[in-house]
Amino acid sequence: MAYVPGVALLAALVAGCSAGSDADDPAADSKAGSPAVTTAPPGKYRTLPESCRAVPRSTLKDLLPGAATLPEDQQEKVYEGTATVTYDTDRKVGCRWKSDAPDSSRNLSIDFERVVSYDPAVSDDDRARDVYAKKEEAAALPAPSGATPSEKPGGSASAPADGTPSGSPGGAASATPSADPSATATGPDADLRPRLLAGLGDAAFLDDALTRTGSTSQHRTVSVVFRTSNVIVTVQYTEQPARFTEVPDSRELQEKAQALARNLADTLSD
């Protein structure tokens, strides 16, 4: 019976060492005291729509009126569109359509870009905001009426004093800017200037460029760019009249491009 106290003492010593080992373990202290590491949430969209099927046939007929004059088999070819060449359809897809008529030709293109952040501390949405902001800045939208250049969206310089368009979509300068009454800063059509758009996705803008290259007819390209969560959509709609003296109708092109953009935004939200 004399050995029993020694066994009890040994057990107590072992228990004490075990308890002390946790207290002296730096890793244990680090895990207990360090804040939890969080990863930024992924974007809402994991896939992109099939671009050449994203526009309803009825809409294509309205945007490409010249196709209606073609034989049925050629109409089908026009409405099928041509997919943009891309090497990662999970990240970027697009489609192009074109129709020619005796009085004018029309071109339509749509592009979807799904933005992914590879930084665990930056969400896909935040990264998409940065990508969209650069597109808006590159468009060089004119300052709202009464605003100083520093108040201009995107932080770029204000539009020329003569009220001509801001340049070709994406910020590239026009080959030869033409006088464009619809783009003047004042008057009944002042709302047709390139501008930010409300109620379209999370952020959106419209650009409108009227250009002439050499002796060819004038052509107008209206671009609508919007972001919804981590997807950025670009719609470009161009008209080139057959006669160089004719000026494409800014209001018509803008209204149709915006209507298509809103339809695409609704489709993405479904």
C-alpha positions in Angstrom: 0.0 0.0 0.0 3.0 2.3 0.3 3.3 2.7 -3.4 -0.1 4.2 -3.9 0.7 7.8 -2.9 3.6 7.7 -5.4 1.3 6.7 -8.2 -1.1 9.5 -7.3 1.7 12.0 -7.2 2.9 10.8 -10.6 -0.6 11.2 -12.1 -0.8 14.7 -10.7 2.5 15.6 -12.2 1.5 14.3 -15.6 -1.8 16.2 -15.5 0.1 19.4 -14.6 2.5 19.0 -17.5 -0.3 18.4 -19.9 -2.1 21.6 -18.8 1.1 23.6 -18.9 2.0 22.4 -22.4 -1.1 24.1 -23.8 -0.4 27.3 -22.0 3.2 27.4 -23.2 2.4 26.5 -26.9 2.7 29.7 -29.1 0.5 28.1 -31.7 -2.3 27.7 -29.2 -2.0 31.4 -28.2 -1.9 32.5 -31.8 -5.1 30.6 -32.7 -7.0 31.8 -29.7 -6.0 35.5 -30.1 -5.8 36.0 -33.9 -8.8 37.4 -35.8 -10.6 35.0 -38.2 -9.4 35.3 -41.8 -12.4 36.0 -44.1 -12.5 35.6 -47.9 -14.4 38.2 -50.0 -17.7 36.8 -51.4 -17.8 35.6 -55.0 -19.9 37.5 -57.6 -23.5 36.8 -58.3 -22.8 35.4 -61.8 -20.8 32.2 -62.3 -21.7 31.8 -66.0 -22.6 33.9 -69.0 -25.5 33.7 -71.5 -25.1 32.4 -75.0 -24.5 35.7 -76.6 -25.9 35.1 -80.1 -29.2 33.9 -78.6 -29.4 36.7 -76.0 -31.3 39.1 -78.4 -34.9 38.1 -79.3 -35.7 37.7 -83.0 -38.3 40.4 -82.8 -35.7 42.9 -81.5 -33.2 41.9 -84.2 -35.8 42.6 -86.8 -36.3 46.1 -85.4 -32.6 46.9 -85.1 -31.6 45.4 -88.4 -34.4 46.6 -90.8 -32.4 45.8 -93.9 -32.6 42.1 -93.2 -36.3 42.0 -94.0 -35.6 42.7 -97.7 -33.4 39.7 -98.0 -34.4 36.1 -99.1 -35.4 34.0 -96.1 -32.2 31.9 -96.0 -30.1 35.1 -96.0 -32.3 36.6 -93.3 -31.6 33.6 -91.1 -27.9 34.0 -91.6 -28.2 37.7 -90.5 -30.2 36.9 -87.4 -27.9 34.1 -86.4 -25.1 36.6 -85.9 -21.4 35.9 -85.6 -19.9 34.9 -82.3 -16.9 36.8 -81.0 -13.7 34.8 -80.9 -12.9 34.1 -77.3 -10.7 31.6 -75.5 -12.6 31.5 -72.2 -16.4 31.5 -72.7 -16.8 31.5 -68.9 -15.2 34.9 -68.7 -16.1 36.7 -72.0 -18.6 36.2 -74.8 -20.0 38.4 -77.6 -21.9 38.4 -80.9 -22.1 40.6 -84.0 -24.9 41.3 -86.5 -25.0 43.3 -89.7 -27.6 44.2 -92.2 -27.4 46.3 -95.4 -30.2 48.1 -97.1 -30.2 50.5 -100.1 -30.5 53.5 -97.8 -28.2 52.5 -94.9 -26.4 49.7 -93.1 -26.7 48.8 -89.5 -24.3 47.0 -87.2 -25.1 45.6 -83.7 -22.7 44.0 -81.2 -23.1 42.9 -77.6 -20.4 41.7 -75.2 -20.6 40.1 -71.8 -17.6 40.2 -69.5 -17.7 38.2 -66.2 -15.1 39.7 -63.8 -13.3 37.5 -61.4 -11.1 38.6 -58.6 -8.2 36.3 -57.8 -7.4 38.3 -54.6 -9.2 36.6 -51.7 -9.4 40.0 -50.0 -11.2 41.7 -53.0 -14.7 40.6 -54.0 -15.6 40.0 -57.7 -18.1 42.9 -57.4 -15.4 45.3 -56.2 -13.1 44.2 -59.0 -15.9 44.7 -61.5 -16.5 48.2 -60.2 -12.8 49.0 -61.0 -13.1 47.6 -64.5 -16.3 49.5 -65.2 -14.9 52.7 -63.8 -12.0 52.6 -66.2 -14.4 52.1 -69.1 -16.5 55.1 -68.0 -13.3 57.2 -67.6 -12.1 56.2 -71.1 -15.4 57.3 -72.6 -14.6 60.9 -71.5 -18.2 61.8 -70.9 -18.9 65.5 -71.0 -19.6 67.3 -67.7 -23.3 67.7 -66.7 -24.7 71.1 -67.4 -23.4 73.7 -65.0 -20.6 71.4 -63.6 -17.0 72.3 -63.5 -14.5 69.9 -65.2 -13.5 68.4 -61.8 -17.1 67.4 -61.3 -17.3 65.5 -64.5 -18.0 61.8 -64.0 -14.9 59.7 -64.2 -12.7 62.7 -63.6 -11.8 63.5 -67.2 -11.8 66.9 -68.8 -15.1 68.4 -70.0 -16.4 68.2 -73.5 -15.4 70.7 -76.2 -17.1 74.0 -76.0 -18.8 73.4 -79.4 -20.7 70.5 -77.9 -19.5 67.9 -80.4 -19.6 64.2 -79.3 -17.1 63.0 -76.9 -15.3 60.8 -79.5 -15.7 57.2 -80.5 -16.9 54.7 -77.9 -14.1 53.6 -75.6 -12.4 57.0 -75.6 -10.7 56.8 -79.0 -10.8 60.0 -81.0 -13.0 60.2 -84.1 -11.2 60.2 -87.5 -13.0 63.4 -88.5 -15.6 64.7 -86.0 -18.6 66.1 -87.8 -20.9 68.9 -86.7 -23.7 67.3 -84.8 -26.7 69.5 -83.7 -28.1 66.7 -81.5 -25.0 66.9 -79.2 -25.2 70.6 -78.4 -25.1 71.5 -74.7 -28.3 73.4 -74.8 -31.7 73.2 -76.6 -34.4 70.5 -76.8 -32.0 67.7 -77.6 -29.5 68.4 -74.7 -30.4 65.0 -73.2 -28.9 63.2 -76.1 -25.3 64.0 -75.1 -23.1 61.2 -73.8 -24.1 60.7 -70.2 -24.6 58.5 -67.1 -27.7 56.4 -67.1 -30.0 55.8 -64.1 -31.9 52.6 -63.4 -29.8 50.3 -65.6 -27.9 47.7 -63.6 -25.7 48.9 -60.8 -24.0 51.6 -62.9 -24.3 52.6 -66.6 -23.3 55.2 -69.2 -24.1 56.0 -72.8 -21.7 57.3 -75.4 -22.6 58.7 -78.8 -20.1 59.3 -81.6 -20.7 60.8 -85.1 -17.7 60.4 -87.4 -16.7 60.6 -91.0 -13.6 59.0 -92.5 -12.4 60.5 -95.8 -15.1 61.0 -98.3 -17.4 58.3 -97.0 -20.8 58.9 -95.4 -21.1 59.8 -91.8 -21.8 57.0 -89.3 -23.0 57.1 -85.8 -22.2 54.6 -83.1 -24.2 54.6 -79.8 -22.6 52.5 -77.0 -24.4 51.6 -73.8 -22.2 50.0 -71.1 -23.6 48.8 -67.8 -22.5 46.7 -64.8 -24.6 44.4 -62.8 -22.8 42.6 -59.9 -19.7 41.1 -61.5 -20.8 41.2 -65.1 -20.2 44.1 -67.5 -22.3 44.4 -70.7 -21.5 46.5 -73.7 -24.0 47.2 -76.5 -22.9 49.0 -79.6 -25.3 50.1 -82.3 -24.1 51.8 -85.5 -25.9 53.2 -88.5 -24.2 54.4 -91.8 -26.5 56.1 -94.3 -25.8 55.5 -98.0 -25.7 59.2 -98.7 -22.8 61.2 -97.2 -25.2 64.2 -96.7 -27.4 62.3 -94.3 -26.9 62.3 -90.6 -28.0 59.2 -88.6 -30.8 60.0 -86.1 -29.2 60.1 -82.6 -32.4 59.8 -80.7 -33.6 56.7 -82.6 -30.3 54.9 -82.1 -30.0 55.8 -78.4 -33.5 54.7 -77.6 -33.1 51.4 -79.3 -29.6 50.7 -77.8 -30.9 51.6 -74.3 -34.0 49.4 -74.8 -31.8 46.4 -75.7 -29.5 47.1 -72.8 -32.4 47.1 -70.3 -33.7 43.9 -71.8 -30.3 42.2 -71.4 -30.1 43.5 -67.8 -33.5 42.0 -67.1 -32.4 38.7 -68.6 -29.3 38.5 -66.4 -31.4 39.2 -63.3 -33.8 36.3 -64.0 
